[in-house]
Amino acid sequence: MVKENMKSFGTMADQEKREKKDREPKIEIKGDLTYEDKVVQKIVGLALESVDGLLSVEGGFFSNLTGKLVNTDDVTTGVDVEVGKIQVAVDLKVVTEYGKNVPNIYQKIKEVISKEVETMTELEVVEVNVTVTDIKTKEQQKDDEISLQDRVVSAAQTTGKFTSEQVDKVKDKVDNSTEQEARVK
């Protein structure tokens, strides 16, 4: 029985070592934890996907156009942040859904951003500025997204077709000139 107790608690020497270690001052590990803006932008962008009545966050025409050209779903588009050591400020430009209460959407945006950023980073969200740039129905938003992508795809196809035709013309000219007999011997 004594041997069993010794196994579970260890020897007296082991216990003394543990107690001595507990009394020793702990060495503090130094360093800083910082977040790049793009990390907080991504947290905000992903958090906003759950807000009812928010159709999109906009970064302007050119960012939407480039997003369609490369076919990405970049959640950071239209999300501007200022990240400090302990605080974050967020600026957004949004399109809201027609018929929804915009101040309620704004409240939900602030709650979701604050909760997600603070949960993941322990940074305090001190400011959320939202500019509503448009109000649309869900159908209008879908039509706008499709029509912009269609226009970009159509322009790319037209340019590609024109370039291909020009290459074929040059190729024909080169072929014709090599088929003729040499005029000088």
NUVEXVO-737706 format. One record per atom (N, C-alpha, C, O): x, y, z; residue in three letters. Coordinates in pm, whole numbers, plus 50000, padded with zeros to 5 digits. Each point is the difference from the previous one (the first is absolute). Example, Ala and Ser with C-alpha at 12.3 -4.5 7.8 and 13.67 -1.06 7.14 Angstrom:
513194943150780ALA 499115011950000ALA 500905012050000ALA 501044999850066ALA 498615010749862SER 500825011950006SER 499235010950073SER 500515011150017SER 
***
This chain:
500824988150000MET 499185011950000MET 500865012550000MET 499695009649930MET 501384990650146VAL 500905011550006VAL 500645002249864VAL 500145011449956VAL 500254977849976LYS 500625001149868LYS 499035006349901LYS 500405008349918LYS 498334987850088GLU 499015005649908GLU 499885015150020GLU 499965007549903GLU 499984996950223ASN 499915014350029ASN 501245007449949ASN 499895011349953ASN 501254982550058MET 501235006449955MET 499975001949848MET 500495010149949MET 498954980249981LYS 499955001149854LYS 499115011749958LYS 500375007749912LYS 498474993650150SER 499085010349956SER 500465013950041SER 499735009649927SER 500944991950186PHE 500445013150046PHE 501475002449972PHE 500465011450010PHE 500294978649957GLY 501435001349978GLY 500754999350130GLY 499414998950108GLY 501875001949883THR 500834999450120THR 500015013650067THR 499575010049942THR 500934990350177MET 500105012650075MET 500915009749926MET 499755012049999MET 501314982949938ALA 500945008549926ALA 499285006549880ALA 500235011849972ALA 498914980649956ASP 499255005549887ASP 499065011150046ASP 499885010349935ASP 499494987450177GLN 499085010050053GLN 500755012750039GLN 499515011049976GLN 501644987650083GLU 500815011650037GLU 500435007949877GLU 500015012350001GLU 500354980649891LYS 500395006649875LYS 498845008249944LYS 500195011449957LYS 498614982850045ARG 498825007149949ARG 499735012650082ARG 499715010549944ARG 500384988350188GLU 499765011550087GLU 501035010849979GLU 499675011949999GLU 501594984249983LYS 501075009649976LYS 499765007349867LYS 500185012149991LYS 499414980549907LYS 499735005849869LYS 498855010050009LYS 500035010549936LYS 498944986250144ASP 498855009050016ASP 500415013050069ASP 499415010449973ASP 501594989150115ARG 500465011950072ARG 500915008849915ARG 500145011950028ARG 500484982449869GLU 500925007749915GLU 499215010549922GLU 498874997449958GLU 501725014350022PRO 499295010349921PRO 499864995349855PRO 500934994649940PRO 497905007850005LYS 499744996049861LYS 500715009849907LYS 500015012050026LYS 500564982949868ILE 500665008549901ILE 498925005249906ILE 499234992249943ILE 500715021050042GLU 499005006049912GLU 500524999949857GLU 501115004549973GLU 498084990349937ILE 500364999749858ILE 499535013149939ILE 498825003550007ILE 502105003649932LYS 499695013049943LYS 499614998649854LYS 500374990349934LYS 498875019550017GLY 499615000149860GLY 498725007849982GLY 499375004150097GLY 500254997949779ASP 498785007249965ASP 499154991749905ASP 500514992349919ASP 498215009450094LEU 499064994049905LEU 499355011449925LEU 499365008750060LEU 500814991549808THR 499385010349918THR 499264993549885THR 500264988549963THR 498805019049980TYR 499194995149888TYR 500155009649883TYR 499925012150017TYR 500294982549865GLU 500005008249880GLU 498555003849969GLU 499074992850036GLU 500775018549898ASP 498655004849966ASP 499204989449926ASP 498814998350025ASP 501854994649883LYS 499264990349918LYS 499394988650083LYS 498994994249960LYS 501605002750153VAL 499444989550088VAL 498685004850059VAL 499014992749999VAL 500995019550053VAL 498785005550059VAL 498965002549891VAL 498814998150022VAL 501635006349859GLN 499085001849888GLN 499294986949967GLN 498794999949975GLN 501954989350026LYS 499424987049967LYS 499004995550108LYS 498944994749968LYS 501415007550157ILE 499084996650110ILE 498695007849982ILE 498914994350011ILE 501215018749962VAL 498825008549981VAL 499194995249880VAL 498784998450009VAL 501904999349879GLY 499314995749878GLY 499234987050018GLY 498864998849955GLY 501774991650110LEU 499334987150024LEU 498855001650098LEU 498964993649985LEU 501215014750116ALA 498945002350099ALA 498775006349935ALA 498874996950038ALA 501345011949865LEU 498895007149937LEU 499104991149915LEU 498885003849968LEU 501614984649994GLU 499214990949917GLU 498724995650070GLU 499054995649934GLU 500915005450199SER 498824995450075SER 498975011050026SER 498974997450063SER 501285014949890VAL 499105011150029VAL 498855000249900VAL 500205002049880VAL 498584996050171ASP 498815000349916ASP 499735014349953ASP 500065009450079ASP 499664992149792GLY 499715013249945GLY 501205006949940GLY 499875010449936GLY 501314983950084LEU 501225005549942LEU 500284992349871LEU 500324988150003LEU 499565018849882LEU 500174993149872LEU 501464999149959LEU 500444989649949LEU 500325021150072SER 501434999449966SER 500765011150068SER 499445010150043SER 501874987649966VAL 500935010250045VAL 500765004049876VAL 500544991649929VAL 499495021450043GLU 500545004449873GLU 501335007050015GLU 500245007550095GLU 500634989749810GLY 501275007049994GLY 500075009149881GLY 501085004749964GLY 497794997949974GLY 499975008649882GLY 499994991949873GLY 500194987850003GLY 499585018849884PHE 499844993349871PHE 501244991949962PHE 499884988649956PHE 501305017350059PHE 501204993349952PHE 500334987650080PHE 500454990049943PHE 499345010350188SER 500294988050078SER 498994989149966SER 500354988249997SER 498385015549978ASN 499024990049960ASN 500364994249864ASN 499864988049978ASN 500615020549933LEU 500384995549866LEU 501164990350007LEU 499974989549936LEU 501065013950141THR 501154991050010THR 499594987050068THR 500524989449965THR 498585011250131GLY 499534987850064GLY 499324990849901GLY 500164987850006GLY 499085017949900LYS 499334991949900LYS 501004994649898LYS 499854988749953LYS 501165019350013LEU 500994995649901LEU 500784987850048LEU 500224990649924LEU 500185009550201VAL 500774988850052VAL 499134989950071VAL 500494989950051VAL 498195012849953ASN 499024990750055ASN 500334996050144ASN 500084988250032ASN 500115021950055THR 500314997350140THR 498815003950087THR 499145007749959THR 500844987050159ASP 499025003950101ASP 500775006050117ASP 500004994550110ASP 500645016949865ASP 500825006550101ASP 499105007250099ASP 499385010149967ASP 500554984750156VAL 499125005850102VAL 500535013150056VAL 499295006950073VAL 501954996849893THR 500575012250054THR 499705012249914THR 500275011350041THR 499164986749840THR 499695011249912THR 498985009250066THR 498934995650043THR 501415017149964GLY 499095009850059GLY 500095001150150GLY 499265007850061GLY 501634984750000VAL 500195000450145VAL 501325007250028VAL 501074995049966VAL 498855016850095ASP 501195007450040ASP 500114999750151ASP 499015002450070ASP 502174994549981VAL 500194999450144VAL 501255007750039VAL 500935001749921VAL 499075002850202GLU 501205005650061GLU 500244991950126GLU 499185000050092GLU 501944992949911VAL 500294990850110VAL 501135005750085VAL 501105002749950VAL 498624999150179GLY 501025004350095GLY 500444988350084GLY 499724988449967GLY 500965014450141LYS 500474989250089LYS 498874994150083LYS 500034988250034LYS 498955020349999ILE 498904994850083ILE 498625003349945ILE 498994995450054ILE 500945012649838GLN 498715004349947GLN 499954999049848GLN 501024999649931GLN 497735000150018VAL 499744999249856VAL 498885009749964VAL 499035001550074VAL 501135005049811ALA 498935008249942ALA 499704994449862ALA 500924995949928ALA 497805003750034VAL 499574993949874VAL 499165009949921VAL 499145006850055VAL 501114993849812ASP 499205008049908ASP 499504990949889ASP 500764992149943ASP 497935009150027LEU 499394991549897LEU 499135008449907LEU 499425010150041LEU 500494985549833LYS 499015005249906LYS 499144988149962LYS 500504989849953LYS 498195011550067VAL 499134988449984VAL 498795003049911VAL 499605011449980VAL 499834977749969VAL 498715000349932VAL 499054992050087VAL 500274988450034VAL 498605017950002THR 499044993250085THR 498774995949919THR 499785004849889THR 499464986350169GLU 498824994649932GLU 498815009550017GLU 499715004850109GLU 499614997649779TYR 498815008450001TYR 498944993750091TYR 499774987949997TYR 499595020650084GLY 498934995350088GLY 500484996250139GLY 499184997350088GLY 502125002349934LYS 500554996550131LYS 500335012950076LYS 500275010349939LYS 499704988950193ASN 500295011550085ASN 501525001950007ASN 500714992150061ASN 499775018649876VAL 501445002549989VAL 500665002350138VAL 501074994550024VAL 498325013350067PRO 500635001350132PRO 500144986650073PRO 500984998050073PRO 498074992849909ASN 500134986750061ASN 501164992249938ASN 500734993050069ASN 499425008349799ILE 501114993549930ILE 501335005450055ILE 500934992550025ILE 499135020849993TYR 501215006450053TYR 500324994650140TYR 501164997050030TYR 497825001750055GLN 500214994650135GLN 500564985849993GLN 500934996550072GLN 498484995449840LYS 500444986149986LYS 501444999549949LYS 500794991750046LYS 499555017049858ILE 501375000749948ILE 500975002950114ILE 501034993350013ILE 498655016650070LYS 500885003650112LYS 500154988350098LYS 501104997050046LYS 497784996449987GLU 500054988850095GLU 500864988549948GLU 500844994650072GLU 498925001749802VAL 500714988649942VAL 501505002949989VAL 500824991450033VAL 499535020549921ILE 501415003749986ILE 500675000150137ILE 501084994350018ILE 498295012250077SER 500575001150135SER 500224986250060SER 501084997150053SER 497924994449939LYS 500084986650060LYS 501114991749936LYS 500824994250071LYS 499225005349796GLU 500984991549932GLU 501435005150018GLU 500904992150028GLU 499305020849956VAL 501355005550014VAL 500504998250143VAL 501144995850021VAL 498025007250077GLU 500424998750139GLU 500224985550040GLU 500924997050076GLU 498244993949874THR 500144985850032THR 501304994449943THR 500704992450067THR 499625011449809MET 501164994049934MET 501325007050032MET 501054993649997MET 498915019450033THR 501255007450016THR 500165006750136THR 501115004050036THR 497824997150039GLU 499955007450126GLU 500265015049981GLU 500295007150096GLU 499594997749778LEU 500085014349972LEU 498625006050021LEU 498994993749969LEU 500965018550082GLU 498745006850026GLU 499585007849875GLU 500785008149948GLU 498024989650003VAL 499475007549887VAL 499405012950057VAL 499024999750074VAL 501605011649889VAL 499585012850057VAL 499185008449904VAL 499375009850040VAL 500634986449832GLU 499275008049902GLU 499634991449880GLU 500834992549948GLU 497925008550009VAL 499544993649877VAL 499205010449922VAL 498905003850041VAL 501665000749848ASN 499335009949914ASN 499474992949877ASN 500754993149930ASN 497985008650042VAL 499374993649885VAL 499385010749911VAL 499225008350046VAL 501134991449826THR 499395008749902THR 499144991249909THR 500514990849936THR 498195012150059VAL 499114992549912VAL 500085006749863VAL 499605011549984VAL 500924981249917THR 500195005549866THR 498824997249907THR 499835006849899THR 499354983150138ASP 498864996649915ASP 499054991150079ASP 500394993350096ASP 498365006749860ILE 498984990950054ILE 499384993049880ILE 499565006649906ILE 500424980150096LYS 499494992149887LYS 499184988250053LYS 500094996350116LYS 499124998149794THR 499354987250032THR 501044989149975THR 501015002449934THR 498754985850120LYS 500924988949976LYS 500094996949850LYS 501084996749950LYS 497815004349980GLU 499984997249856GLU 500855010249924GLU 500754996349910GLU 499125016550126GLN 500815010349934GLN 501494997550025GLN 500815001649909GLN 499544994650211GLN 501404997250033GLN 500534988549915GLN 501105000849947GLN 498114988550041LYS 500424988549919LYS 500155004149855LYS 500994996449935LYS 498035011250011ASP 500075004649861ASP 501235008649977ASP 500684998549898ASP 499615010650195ASP 501175008649986ASP 501294992050000ASP 500905002749920ASP 499204987450167GLU 501204991850006GLU 500174992049873GLU 501114998949947GLU 497794995350002ILE 500074992049878ILE 500315008949880ILE 500854996449918ILE 498485014950071SER 500215008449883SER 501435005349995SER 500585000849891SER 500015002850221LEU 501385004750001LEU 500934988949957LEU 500905002249919LEU 498894985850134GLN 500864988949961GLN 499814996649853GLN 500984997249931GLN 497785003150020ASP 499754997349859ASP 500715010149912ASP 500584996449897ASP 499375016550143ARG 500665010349919ARG 501514997849996ARG 500625001749896ARG 499964994750216VAL 501444997750005VAL 500364987949914VAL 500965000549922VAL 498284988650092VAL 500264988049922VAL 499835002849850VAL 500814995749919VAL 498145011650047SER 499755003449860SER 501155008449943SER 500444997449888SER 500035012450186ALA 501115008349954ALA 501254991649981ALA 500735001849902ALA 499534989150188ALA 501184991449990ALA 499894990849879ALA 500994997849930ALA 497814996850045GLN 499824991149885GLN 500155007749869GLN 500614994949906GLN 498845017250087THR 500105008249879THR 501465003449971THR 500454999149886THR 500285004750217THR 501425003249984THR 500774987749954THR 500865000949911THR 498854987850148GLY 500674987549962GLY 499714996249856GLY 500904995649928GLY 497865006150030LYS 499614996649863LYS 500715009249901LYS 500524995449898LYS 499505017650131PHE 500675009749913PHE 501484996749987PHE 500555000049889PHE 500094997150222THR 501434996750000THR 500264987549918THR 500954999349922THR 498194990850095SER 500154987549925SER 499865002449849SER 500774994449921SER 498275013850040GLU 499825003249858GLU 501225007149943GLU 500434997149888GLU 500145012150188GLN 501195007349955GLN 501194990649984GLN 500775001349904GLN 499394989450187VAL 501094990349992VAL 499824991349876VAL 500974997149930VAL 497794998750041ASP 499734991949881ASP 500355007649873ASP 500564994149908ASP 499135018950084LYS 500325008149882LYS 501515000849979LYS 500484998449887LYS 500255003950219VAL 501465000749990VAL 500564986649956VAL 500914999449917VAL 498544989950138LYS 500444986649966LYS 499784997249850LYS 500874994449933LYS 497955009650016ASP 499704998149858ASP 500985007749912ASP 500464994849899ASP 499875017550139LYS 500955008149924LYS 501374993349997LYS 500654999449895LYS 499784995550219VAL 501304993350007VAL 500004987549914VAL 500974997449929VAL 497954994850078ASP 499894987949920ASP 500035003249851ASP 500684993249924ASP 498595017150033ASN 499955004049859ASN 501375004549950ASN 500384996649888ASN 500345010650190SER 501305005149955SER 501034988949990SER 500915001149918SER 499004988550161THR 500964989049994THR 499674990449887THR 500884992749955THR 497875007149998GLU 499604991149892GLU 500445005249863GLU 500184992049909GLU 499995021050074GLN 500445005649873GLN 501444996049971GLN 500834998650090GLN 499444999749781GLU 501374996649963GLU 500885012150013GLU 499565011449987GLU 501674986050038ALA 500935011050013ALA 500165007149867ALA 500084993549896ALA 499955019850108ARG 500115007649876ARG 501455000849953ARG 500265002649883ARG 500624995450204VAL 501435001149964VAL 500654986450019VAL 499764992950098VAL 501065003849804LYS 500714987250010LYS 501435002250024LYS 500764990450012LYS 
***
